Amino acid sequence: MSSSDQRRKRKRILRHSDSLPFSLVRVFSVRSLVSCFSFLAIIYLLSYTKIPFSSSSLFRPVLVVSSLPLLSSNSSTFPTSKPVAGFPFPLKIENRVLFPDHVLLLVAAAAENDGFTKNTADELECVYSGKTLFSSLNFSVKKVLSVDKYDEFRSVIRCPLPSANYSADLNLRRRGKNRIFFRSNRTLNSCSWENLSYAAALDGGTVIVFVKGLNLRADKESDPSGFTCHFRLRKQDKNGNSILKTKALTAAQEIVRCSLPTSIQENPDHIRGARVTVGSRHRINGRDFTIPSVAKISSLGFHGKSKRKYELCVCTMVWNQASAIREWITYHAWLGVERWFVYDNNSDDAIDDVIQELENENFNVTRHLWPWIKTQEAGFSHCALRAKDECHWVSFMDVDEFFYFPYSIRGHQSFRNLGYAGPNSLRTLVSNLSTSSSSSSRSGGSNIGEIRTTCHSFGPSGLKSRPTQGVTVGYTCRLQSPERHKSIVRPDALDKTLLNVVHHFHLKKGFKYLNLPESVAVINHYKYQVWEVFRAKFYRRVATYVVDWGENQNEGSRDRAPGLGREAVEPPDWPRRFCEVFDTGLRDFVLSNLADFSTGLLPWEVKSAVD
């Protein structure tokens, strides 16, 4: 065949191909490409997410009507995977709580979680999925902020807030690995910290539920008839029920007290670890509703091991007070405090290490994680319950508040001996009042249930940096007039509502409070310290009914610093502010009684020097 014939043949073939609407070659090529891409995408998703196809009985109450069919009776069916290398046990995400600056995960272990340590945070990552249909295949990964033990049932893991277009319904994975090891049921959505039943505890034949979202009035008892408690038991009761409801007995601020279900009143220990929440009726539409809950009924860690009650204990709530707590505890232990309950409100300054050191030095101090923000009043009520079986008297005070005993004059011998105060003076004072109160009770008089002590507020005292010998020695200038008071209470004398306004509690009928004369004792409140310390108050106030200083409300309130606005900007004359009276009484007392004779160092300085 000649070359001209070959060219004519190729042209005929090309003309024939062009006459078809689509090239079969092109069709098969596109189909093959799409099929291969889809297959690879499916394989990638399955290997990446490792989705457990299981169900979960989630206690997340929602808006319901009439009979409140609130809680599922199905048992949890989380997969019991084998422990992962580097982790003490498999984890299960029970709840997520969304806070203004982080997401808190409540996780349960398959076994006792004593082995859960801070080092676990280095092994975990937070995994966020996209919110939209197209972004849901994408994942964002961030480092875990912290891990901590919460109660006898759970630990907490804190994760950063998600980036834009990513969901707060996050999961966990081992660091550097694609597989998600620790996943909750996909129907488990995040709860808001502002609308939540967050803690619960037994108190005799009743249960106390701590709850946000009811919006009850401050310092007032509310009508309990509109509230109920809803229980999901870990095991069925004697009647075969696991979902129970009882009426509220009291309601005040963020605390609702309910009776225990009749079927378990004979053995209330069976309810330990049960889920509980609070129900109410909507004021506008009349529908019954329940508050979302993460609360499990706790024993508060007391197991009746103490052979005797301590005469004097202290409860406090702290945030980032690692640098201050040693001086405060050491000083008040010298005055006779025997037991310490420290409620840690999301500190990130290694205060747990300092508290463990103090515990190792026999100061009898325990740290209790309290992650719920704007709940100081409820936290103090919770601590009063915890201390009731261990302590005759409990002082509620802050880490910047110190008892001071001026030189005693005649006329106050009923409170303390004449002259200077010695070791255990504070414990002796409350013990004497206990004795006199008991005598009064036997003679038909009123019992003393609360001791109130006046507070004096100290200023920066000319300092621009933290005092090296501590606040008791460094700050020596204060305002002339006292501000408020702080209280020492008898837990058994508190009203059944546990109502308090931080500074004092409501008492049962038949009990009264006693105001200590300033010549007997005062509290030095180192409220306005150097600016680097004071500015932390702008971050968040811990009390429920106190407005944060960054908000434009109640700017003239006594809870704010006079002359300051909403911004954490240091005034030029800050070191000289709040200075009306020079008062070196506690400084002289501390240097005379607590300093080492040979070195002149104070106990908290000695520890710093060793470190």
Disulfide bonds with the S-S distance in Angstrom:
Cys126-Cys159 2.01
Cys229-Cys258 2.08
Cys313-Cys391 2.06
Cys315-Cys383 1.78
Cys477-Cys579 1.79
